[in-house]
C-alpha cells in the first residue's frame, strides 16, 4: 500500500501545484485536496473535497480517507485573500487548531508537514546576519501573517509532544517569488514607484516557487523532522531588487513608513503590515545548512535568479529595467556606427594631407 496524502489549502496557488505534483510521485496512491472553495486550477489526479478546516468535518475526512500524511498549506498570508484580518486570523489559527485536533485523533497518521514562513523571526537591527532554526528574533512579529505563523508553530510543537509517533517537519520559507504566485512582495515590486525607508537598504532573500514546491515534496516523502529554513542562495539588497525590476524608488522617512503602508493597503496597491514595514527597513536572511543536509534540497534558483525570473515572467519593463537599458544601448550604438564610419571616410589620410 502506498501513501495517502491530505493537502489542506489546495485552492491556493502553491497548494494546487503541490497536490498535482505529489499525486504523480511513486509510492503515493491517493491525494485528497481540501479547501473551502473549488481549486481554480488543475490539480491533476488529486481528489477535491470541499471542507473548512475550522470545522470538525476535517476529522471525519481524515478518518474516512485513512490519510497517513497531512500537508498543512492553509495559512493565508494577506488579509485581502481571506476577506478581512479577522477571517485571516480564524483560518490561520483556529483552522490549525482544528486540523491538529483531527490529526491527534487519527491513528493512521504518520507524518505531518507544515508550510510556515521566515516571518516568524521578525526583523530588527539587532538580529544576527543569518538566522539558524534555533535562534529567536529580537523583535518577533506582533501582527498579521507573521504572528499567526508563530502561533501555528507553537500549536504544532504541542501536537508533536502529544503524538511523538508522528514525524513532524516545519518548513520556514523565505519570501516566495515566481511566474504564477502573488504575494505582498510581488505586488510591492510591481508598483510603478517602489517606496523605501529613508536611510535603509536591507538585505533580502527569496525562494523560487519551483524550489518551494520541491522542498515540500522532499519533506512529504522524506524523513527529515523539525524546523528547517528554506531559501535561495545569496542575498540582494532592496535597491538592487528595485533596479532589476526597473522600478524607481522614493525614500520615506521612518516616521511615515507605517502610514505609507496603510495608504497602499487601503488603496489596494500592496498589502503591508507594520511587521512587513520593519522587514523593508532591516531585512532578514536565513542559514540554510539544514535545508541541504537534512532536507536534501539544492535550490535551482539563487535569490538573485529567482527575482530575475519573477521580473522576466511578469514583464516588468520599467524605464530603468535591464531589458530597456540594453535596448536603448543597442539603438544608440546602431546610430553612432554609421556616423563614425562617415567621419572616418571624410578624414584625410596622413599621406594625402602631405
N, C-alpha and C positions, 0 to 999 in steps of 0.2 A: 504494500500500500504506500502510495506517495503522500506528499503533504497536502493538507487542506489549509489554505491561507485566507484569512479575512482581512480586507483592506478597508479601514474606516476613512472616509473623506475622498471617495472615488470620483465625485463630481467636480472636484478641483483639478486644475491642470496637471500638477505633478502626480496627484493620486491616480488620475486616469491613465497617464503614461506608465506609471509603475504597475498598475493592475494588468495592463496589456502586456508588459514585458514579462512579469513574473508568471503569467499564465502559460507562457511558451517555454519555460525552463524545464529541463529534465528533472524528474523527481517530484514535480508538482502536479497533482491530479486535478485539483479543483481550486478556483479562486472565486471568492464571494466579495463583491464590492458593495459597500453600504454607504448611503448618504440620504439626505432629506429630499433631494431633487435628483431627477434622472441625469446622468452624465451627458453634457452637450457634445462629447467627443467619443470616438470609438474606443471601447475597452477590450476589444478582441474577444478571446474565449472566456473572459471573466463573466460571471453571472452578476446581475444587479438586483439588489434587494433594497427597496425604499424603507428606510428606518432612520429614526433620530436617536443618536447615541445618548441623548439626555433622557431617553425613555427606557423603562425596564425591558422593552421588547428586545433590546440588543442581547440580553441574557438568553432569551428563547432562541434567537438566531444562532448564537454560539452553541447552544445545546443541540439544536436540530441538525446543524451542519457538521458538528463534531470537529470544528476547526482546531488544529493543533498549533497554529501560528497566527498571531494577530499583529498587524502593522497599523499603528495609530498615526494617521496623517490629517486629522481633523482640526488641528489647532489653526485658527484663522488669524492672519497677520494684520489685516486692516479692518477698522470698524465699518467702512463703507461696504465691504464684502458681506458682512453679516446683517447690515441694516442699521445698526447703532452700536455704540460702545457697550450698552447693557446686553444686547443679544450676543455680541462677540464674547463677553465675559462668560455668559451662560454656556455657550457652545464649547468654549475652550476649557473652562474649569469644571463646571457641572457635568458637561459631557464626558470629560476624562474620568471624573469620579464614578459615573455610572458604568462606563466601559470597563474600568478596573475592577469594579464590584462584580460585574459579569464574568470577567476573566478569573477572579478569585474563586468563583463557583464552578468553573469549567474544568472538570477533571482531566480532560484530554489535552489541555493546553500545555505546550512545552516551550514555546518561545514567544516573546513579546518585543517588538521593535517600535521605538518611539521617535518620530521626527521632531527634533527640537531645534533650537537656534542659538547662535553665539551671542544673541542679545541678552541672554541671562547673565553675562558678565558685566553688563553696563559699560559705561565709558567714563574715564576720569584721568586727569593729568598725572595722578599717582599710580596708575596701572602699570604692570610690567610690559616690557616690549612685546612679549609673546605669552599668551595665556596657555598654561597646561590645564588639563582637565581637573587637577587637584586644587587649582587656585580659585579664589573668590575675589570678585571685583571690589574695588574700594567704594564704588558708587553703584550699587545694584539697581536695576530698573525699578521705578516706582509707579509706572503706569503702563497701559497698553499691552501690546503683544509680549514684550519682554517680561513684564511682571506676570502675565498669565502663564508664560512658558516656565518661569521659575517655580510657580505653584504646581504646574503639571509635573515637573521633575520631582518635586517634593512628594507628591502622591505616588509617583512611580517608585521612588525609593521605599515608601511604606509598603507598597504591594510586593516589592522584591523581598522584604523581610518576612512578610506573611506567607509568601509562596517561594521558598528557596529552591523548590524543584523546577521552577520556570526560569529559563535563561532570558535575561533582560538586557537589551542593548539600546542605548540612547544616543542618537546622533545629533551633535550640535553643529548645524550647518552655518557656514558663512552666508552672506547675502547672495542669493541665487540669481543669476542672470542667464539670458539665452534668447533664442528666437521667439519662443511662444509664451513664456511666463510673464506675468505682470505683477509687479510689487511696487511698494512706495519708492524704492530706489530706481527702478526703471522709469517710473513717472517723473522722478526728480531730474534724472539726466536727459529726459525728453523735453524738458521745459525750454522755451526759446532763449531764456536767460537764466543761468543757474545761480541762485543766491548762495553765498557762503558767509561764514562768520569772520569778521574782520580780525586779522592777525593770526588766523589758524589755517593750516593746510594739512589735515590729518592723513595718516596712512590708512589705506583701506585694503581689504581682502575680499575677493569674490570667488564664487563657485559656479561653474557652468552647469546648466540644468542636466546635461547628459551625465556629468560626473556625479551629480546629486542622485540621479536615478540608479547609477551603478553602485553608489555607496549603499543605498537602501537594499539593492539586490544582494550584495555581499553580506550585509547584516542579517538579511532574512534567511539566506541559505547557509551561512557560515556558522561559526561557533564563538565569535567574539562576544564579550559581555562588558557591561559597564558603560561609562560615558566616553564618547570618542568625538574629538574635534574633526571637522571635515572642511577643508578649504583648498583652493588652488595655490600652487607655489608662488612665492614672491608677494610683493605689495606694490601698489601705486598710490600716489597722493591724489587728493581730491582735485587739485589743479590739473594734474596730468589727465585724469579721467575726463574732466570737462573739455580739455584740449582734444582728446581722442574723439569725443562726441561732437566737436566743432561748436561747442556752446560757450559764448562769452559769459563771464562771471561778474556778479556785483556783490561787493562786500557789505555786510550789515553789521553794525556794532553789536556786541554780545547782548547788551541790554534789550535790544529789539528783536533778537533772533527768534524767541518763542512767539512773539506777536506775529512775526513774518510767517512762522509755521502755521499758526492758526488761521491767518488770512488765506494762505494757499489751501489749507484744508477746507475752509468754508467755501472757497471758490471752486472746489472740486478739481484743482490742478495737481495736488500731491497730498498724500496723507501722512502727516508728521505729528508725532507725539513729542513731549518735552525730552524724553529719553533719546529719540532719534536726532533731535537738535544737538544734544550733547555728543552723540556719535559723530556728527558733522563738525564738531569742534575738536574732539580728542582722538577719534578713530578707535580701532580695535584690531588686533592681529592674534592669530592662533598658532600654537605649536601643534604640528600635525604628525608627530612621531608615531603615536598610537594608530593613526589612520593608515600608515604604511605598514607598520609591523604587526598589528593585531587584526585590523580590518582587511588588510591586503589590497588597499586601493592606491593606485598610482595614477593620479588625475591626468587626463589627456590634455586638459587646458590649464595653463597658468592663470593667475589673477589677471595679468595683462591681456593674454589672448582670449580669455573668457569675456572680458569687457569689450575688446575689439570685435569679437564675433557678434556680441549684442548690438554694437554700433552698426556693423555691416548689415546684419539681417533686418534691423529696424529702419534702415535707410536714413540714419541720422546724418544729414549732409549740411551742417551749418556752414556759415561763411568761412570759418576757420578750421573746418574739418580737413583731415589729410587728403581725402579724395578731391575736394575743391581746390585746396592749395596746390596739389600736384597738377590738376587740370590747368589752373591758371599759369603755373610754371611752364607747362608744355606749350601753351598758347604764346607765352612771352618769348620762349626760345625759338618757336617756329617763325615768329615775326621778326626777330632780331637776326636770324641766319641770312635771309635774303638781303637785308640791309648791310650786313657785314660783308657778304660776297660782292655786292655792288661797290662798296667802298674799297675793297681790295682791287677790283678791276680798274677803278679810277686813279688809284695811287700809282704814279710812275715808278718804274723800276730804277734802281740806282744807276744802271748802265745808261738808260735812256736819259736820265737827268744830266749826266755828264756830256 
